[in-house]
Amino acid sequence: MPDILQLRGPRAVSEFRLAKLVAQLQKVDPGIRTVAAEFRHFAELERELLQPERSILERLLAYGDQPAASHGRLHLVVPRLGTISPWSSKATDIAHNCGLAAVKRIERGTAYYIQTENPGIAALLHDRMTQTVLSSFDEAAQLFTHVPPRPLQTVPLTDLRQANSRLGLALSDDEIEYLERAYRAIGRDPTDAELTMFAQANSEHCRHKIFNGDWIIDGKREEHSLFAMIRHTHAVNPKGTVVAYSDNAAVMEGRSAQRFHPRADGTYARHAGLTHTVMKVETHNHPTAISPFPGAATGSGGEIRDEGATGC
């Protein structure tokens, strides 16, 4: 097991949100009266920190009000085991920039203290897609478990359907048939890495292939695909639209607004002009709470911003 330093953090949840959480938990266990929540930091170390190094780390992780004494059963909510959270990536970068080379990685969990033995409580404290609930601080060492990479393996085309189940790829029959045709055409079997990448590209990326596919009901091909049905709304009522469905964006008619930019002589001044609104929608469905590397989180599912008409 790696050398893990644990540091108690500040309060994690406001009193208002705690009261709201208590009301939710009481639906499972009416006997719950209070909940306490505080952050707990876990640092994986190359070696034991010197006192000046530990002081720097403690100062970096002092960013809120100190929690009061906590009582009750511990439910430690941490990022899903096997993942690296965006918070961890940033915090680790900051620690390295402050000279803490001995800190390999920092991760953060939220410790909830609840006076209940009801096992159903844990489900209300975390998102099972992105988080894990542990019952002790010692279990947090699992956050830093290092698994050696497995060697690349080739999957025979005859075993493609078995591999689909074994590797949890969730490929449809059409996708399996597509892969069989594709690899027969190039004259070789796929690797497990290629199959996993194909599965992820179709589940985590976007669904244009479905929305632009044929729409068949009871054997009858419909006139419009799913995406064409969406476009139909704009086709019959395009009022107020300058541009629609262009590179995942649309431009909505705006109004006259004051913009601040330089004149021809280089002097900054206000200029009145028509300013449209660009509405950008990111159709990719990447999970934003899981980030394997710094910067890998793709942000929110949509963006809204104002731009000048000349910038469209």
C-alpha positions as CSV (number, residue, x, y, z in Angstrom):
1,M,0.0,0.0,0.0
2,P,1.3,3.5,-0.7
3,D,2.2,6.0,2.1
4,I,-0.9,8.0,2.7
5,L,-1.1,11.2,4.8
6,Q,-4.6,12.2,6.0
7,L,-5.5,15.7,6.9
8,R,-8.8,16.9,8.3
9,G,-10.3,19.6,6.1
10,P,-12.9,22.4,6.6
11,R,-16.7,22.1,6.7
12,A,-18.0,20.7,3.5
13,V,-21.7,21.6,3.5
14,S,-23.5,24.7,4.6
15,E,-26.1,24.6,7.4
16,F,-28.9,25.3,4.8
17,R,-27.9,22.3,2.7
18,L,-27.4,20.1,5.7
19,A,-31.0,20.8,6.8
20,K,-32.2,19.9,3.3
21,L,-30.2,16.7,3.4
22,V,-31.6,15.8,6.8
23,A,-35.1,16.1,5.4
24,Q,-34.2,13.8,2.6
25,L,-32.6,11.2,4.9
26,Q,-35.5,11.2,7.2
27,K,-37.6,9.7,4.5
28,V,-35.4,6.6,4.9
29,D,-34.8,6.8,8.6
30,P,-37.2,9.2,10.5
31,G,-34.9,9.0,13.6
32,I,-32.2,11.1,12.0
33,R,-31.9,14.5,13.6
34,T,-28.6,16.0,12.5
35,V,-25.9,15.4,9.9
36,A,-22.3,16.7,10.0
37,A,-20.1,17.0,7.0
38,E,-16.4,17.8,6.6
39,F,-13.7,17.4,4.0
40,R,-10.9,15.0,4.5
41,H,-7.7,15.2,2.4
42,F,-5.6,12.2,1.4
43,A,-2.1,12.7,0.1
44,E,0.0,9.9,-1.5
45,L,3.6,10.5,-0.6
46,E,6.9,9.5,-2.1
47,R,8.4,9.8,1.4
48,E,7.5,11.3,4.7
49,L,7.2,15.1,4.5
50,L,9.6,17.3,6.3
51,Q,8.0,19.8,8.8
52,P,8.3,22.8,6.4
53,E,6.8,20.7,3.6
54,R,3.9,19.6,5.8
55,S,3.3,23.2,6.9
56,I,3.0,24.3,3.2
57,L,0.6,21.4,2.5
58,E,-1.6,22.3,5.5
59,R,-1.7,25.9,4.4
60,L,-2.7,24.9,0.9
61,L,-5.6,22.8,2.3
62,A,-6.8,25.4,4.7
63,Y,-9.6,27.0,2.7
64,G,-12.7,27.1,4.9
65,D,-14.2,27.1,8.4
66,Q,-13.0,24.4,10.8
67,P,-15.7,21.8,11.5
68,A,-17.0,21.1,15.0
69,A,-16.7,17.8,16.7
70,S,-18.5,15.1,14.8
71,H,-20.6,12.2,16.1
72,G,-22.3,9.3,14.4
73,R,-21.5,6.7,11.9
74,L,-19.0,7.6,9.2
75,H,-19.9,7.6,5.5
76,L,-16.9,8.7,3.6
77,V,-17.8,9.8,0.0
78,V,-14.8,9.7,-2.3
79,P,-14.3,9.8,-6.1
80,R,-15.1,6.5,-7.7
81,L,-12.2,4.1,-7.0
82,G,-10.0,3.8,-10.0
83,T,-10.6,7.4,-11.2
84,I,-8.8,10.7,-10.7
85,S,-11.1,13.6,-10.0
86,P,-10.6,17.1,-11.6
87,W,-10.1,18.5,-8.1
88,S,-7.3,16.0,-7.5
89,S,-5.5,17.0,-10.7
90,K,-5.6,20.7,-9.9
91,A,-4.7,20.3,-6.2
92,T,-1.8,18.1,-7.2
93,D,-0.5,20.6,-9.8
94,I,-0.7,23.4,-7.2
95,A,1.2,21.3,-4.6
96,H,4.0,20.5,-7.2
97,N,4.2,24.2,-8.2
98,C,4.7,25.0,-4.5
99,G,7.7,22.7,-4.3
100,L,6.1,19.7,-2.8
101,A,7.7,17.1,-5.2
102,A,7.3,14.4,-2.5
103,V,3.5,14.6,-2.9
104,K,2.5,12.2,-5.7
105,R,-1.2,13.0,-5.6
106,I,-3.8,14.6,-3.4
107,E,-7.5,13.5,-3.3
108,R,-10.4,14.8,-1.3
109,G,-13.4,13.0,0.3
110,T,-16.4,14.2,2.2
111,A,-17.0,12.6,5.6
112,Y,-20.6,12.5,6.6
113,Y,-21.4,11.7,10.3
114,I,-25.0,10.4,10.8
115,Q,-26.5,8.7,13.8
116,T,-28.1,5.8,12.0
117,E,-27.5,2.2,11.2
118,N,-29.8,2.2,8.1
119,P,-27.7,0.9,5.1
120,G,-30.0,2.7,2.7
121,I,-28.6,6.1,3.8
122,A,-25.4,5.7,1.7
123,A,-27.4,5.8,-1.6
124,L,-28.7,9.3,-0.8
125,L,-25.2,10.7,-0.1
126,H,-23.4,10.0,-3.4
127,D,-23.6,9.6,-7.1
128,R,-22.9,6.0,-7.8
129,M,-21.6,6.8,-11.3
130,T,-18.8,9.0,-10.1
131,Q,-18.4,8.3,-6.4
132,T,-17.8,5.5,-3.8
133,V,-18.9,5.4,-0.2
134,L,-16.4,4.0,2.3
135,S,-16.9,3.1,5.9
136,S,-13.5,4.1,7.3
137,F,-10.6,6.5,6.6
138,D,-8.2,3.6,6.2
139,E,-10.2,2.3,3.2
140,A,-9.3,5.6,1.4
141,A,-5.9,4.1,0.6
142,Q,-7.8,2.3,-2.2
143,L,-7.9,5.7,-4.0
144,F,-4.2,5.3,-4.8
145,T,-4.0,1.6,-5.8
146,H,-1.8,1.2,-8.8
147,V,-2.7,-1.5,-11.2
148,P,-0.1,-2.5,-13.7
149,P,-1.3,-2.2,-17.3
150,R,-2.4,-5.5,-18.9
151,P,-0.7,-6.6,-22.1
152,L,-2.6,-5.9,-25.4
153,Q,-4.7,-8.9,-26.4
154,T,-6.2,-9.9,-29.7
155,V,-9.8,-10.9,-29.8
156,P,-10.7,-13.5,-32.5
157,L,-13.7,-12.4,-34.6
158,T,-15.4,-15.6,-33.8
159,D,-15.3,-14.6,-30.1
160,L,-16.5,-11.1,-30.6
161,R,-19.9,-11.6,-29.0
162,Q,-18.4,-13.3,-26.0
163,A,-15.9,-10.5,-25.7
164,N,-18.8,-8.0,-25.8
165,S,-20.2,-9.6,-22.6
166,R,-16.8,-10.3,-20.9
167,L,-15.4,-6.8,-21.4
168,G,-18.7,-5.0,-20.8
169,L,-18.7,-3.2,-24.1
170,A,-22.5,-3.0,-24.5
171,L,-22.2,-3.2,-28.3
172,S,-25.5,-3.7,-30.2
173,D,-25.9,-6.5,-32.8
174,D,-25.6,-3.9,-35.6
175,E,-22.3,-2.7,-34.2
176,I,-20.9,-6.2,-33.8
177,E,-21.9,-7.0,-37.4
178,Y,-20.2,-3.8,-38.5
179,L,-17.0,-4.7,-36.7
180,E,-17.0,-8.2,-38.1
181,R,-17.3,-6.8,-41.7
182,A,-14.7,-4.1,-41.1
183,Y,-12.0,-6.5,-39.7
184,R,-12.7,-9.1,-42.3
185,A,-12.1,-6.4,-44.9
186,I,-8.7,-5.5,-43.4
187,G,-7.8,-9.1,-42.8
188,R,-7.1,-9.3,-39.1
189,D,-8.7,-9.6,-35.7
190,P,-9.3,-6.6,-33.4
191,T,-7.5,-5.9,-30.2
192,D,-9.2,-5.4,-26.9
193,A,-8.0,-1.8,-26.8
194,E,-9.6,-1.1,-30.2
195,L,-12.9,-2.7,-29.2
196,T,-13.0,-0.7,-25.9
197,M,-12.3,2.5,-27.8
198,F,-15.0,1.8,-30.3
199,A,-17.5,1.1,-27.5
200,Q,-16.6,4.3,-25.7
201,A,-16.8,6.4,-28.8
202,N,-20.3,5.2,-29.3
203,S,-21.5,5.5,-25.7
204,E,-19.6,8.5,-24.4
205,H,-19.2,10.6,-27.5
206,C,-22.4,11.5,-29.3
207,R,-25.5,10.0,-30.9
208,H,-25.5,11.6,-34.3
209,K,-25.5,8.1,-35.9
210,I,-28.8,7.4,-34.2
211,F,-30.5,10.7,-34.7
212,N,-29.5,10.8,-38.4
213,G,-30.4,7.1,-38.9
214,D,-33.5,5.7,-40.6
215,W,-36.6,5.9,-38.5
216,I,-38.7,2.8,-39.1
217,I,-42.0,2.0,-37.3
218,D,-43.8,-1.3,-37.9
219,G,-41.7,-1.9,-41.0
220,K,-42.6,1.5,-42.5
221,R,-39.7,3.9,-43.2
222,E,-40.7,7.4,-41.9
223,E,-40.1,10.5,-44.0
224,H,-37.9,12.2,-41.4
225,S,-35.1,10.9,-39.2
226,L,-35.1,11.9,-35.6
227,F,-32.8,14.8,-36.3
228,A,-34.9,15.9,-39.2
229,M,-37.9,16.0,-36.9
230,I,-36.0,18.3,-34.6
231,R,-35.0,20.5,-37.6
232,H,-38.7,20.5,-38.7
233,T,-39.6,22.8,-35.8
234,H,-37.3,25.4,-37.1
235,A,-38.3,24.9,-40.7
236,V,-41.9,25.7,-40.1
237,N,-41.2,28.6,-37.7
238,P,-37.8,30.2,-38.2
239,K,-38.8,33.5,-36.7
240,G,-35.9,35.3,-34.9
241,T,-33.2,32.9,-36.2
242,V,-30.2,34.1,-38.1
243,V,-28.4,30.8,-38.3
244,A,-29.5,27.4,-37.1
245,Y,-27.9,24.0,-36.8
246,S,-24.4,25.1,-37.8
247,D,-21.5,23.4,-36.0
248,N,-23.7,22.7,-33.0
249,A,-24.7,26.4,-32.8
250,A,-27.4,28.8,-33.7
251,V,-27.5,32.6,-33.9
252,M,-30.6,34.3,-32.6
253,E,-31.6,37.8,-33.7
254,G,-30.4,40.4,-31.1
255,R,-30.7,44.1,-30.7
256,S,-28.7,47.3,-30.7
257,A,-26.1,47.3,-27.9
258,Q,-23.1,49.3,-26.9
259,R,-19.7,47.6,-27.5
260,F,-16.4,48.9,-26.3
261,H,-13.5,48.6,-28.8
262,P,-10.9,50.8,-30.5
263,R,-11.8,53.3,-33.3
264,A,-9.7,53.6,-36.5
265,D,-7.3,55.9,-34.6
266,G,-6.7,53.4,-31.9
267,T,-8.7,55.1,-29.2
268,Y,-11.1,53.0,-27.3
269,A,-14.7,54.1,-27.4
270,R,-18.3,52.8,-27.2
271,H,-19.9,51.8,-30.5
272,A,-23.6,51.1,-31.0
273,G,-24.4,48.2,-33.2
274,L,-26.6,45.2,-33.8
275,T,-25.5,42.3,-31.5
276,H,-26.8,38.8,-32.1
277,T,-26.8,36.0,-29.6
278,V,-24.9,32.8,-30.3
279,M,-26.2,29.7,-28.6
280,K,-23.7,26.9,-28.6
281,V,-24.6,23.4,-27.5
282,E,-22.0,20.8,-26.9
283,T,-23.5,17.5,-27.9
284,H,-20.8,15.3,-26.5
285,N,-21.8,13.4,-23.4
286,H,-18.5,13.1,-21.7
287,P,-18.8,12.7,-17.9
288,T,-17.6,15.9,-16.4
289,A,-17.0,14.6,-12.9
290,I,-14.4,12.0,-13.9
291,S,-11.1,13.1,-15.3
292,P,-8.3,10.6,-15.9
293,F,-5.7,13.4,-16.5
294,P,-5.5,17.1,-15.9
295,G,-7.8,19.0,-18.2
296,A,-9.6,15.9,-19.4
297,A,-12.9,17.0,-18.0
298,T,-14.9,18.6,-20.8
299,G,-16.9,21.0,-18.8
300,S,-20.7,21.6,-18.9
301,G,-23.0,20.1,-21.4
302,G,-23.8,23.4,-23.0
303,E,-22.5,26.9,-23.5
304,I,-24.4,30.2,-23.9
305,R,-22.6,33.4,-24.8
306,D,-23.1,36.7,-26.6
307,E,-21.0,37.6,-29.6
308,G,-21.1,40.4,-32.2
309,A,-22.6,39.7,-35.5
310,T,-19.2,40.0,-37.2
311,G,-17.9,37.2,-35.0
312,C,-20.5,34.7,-36.2
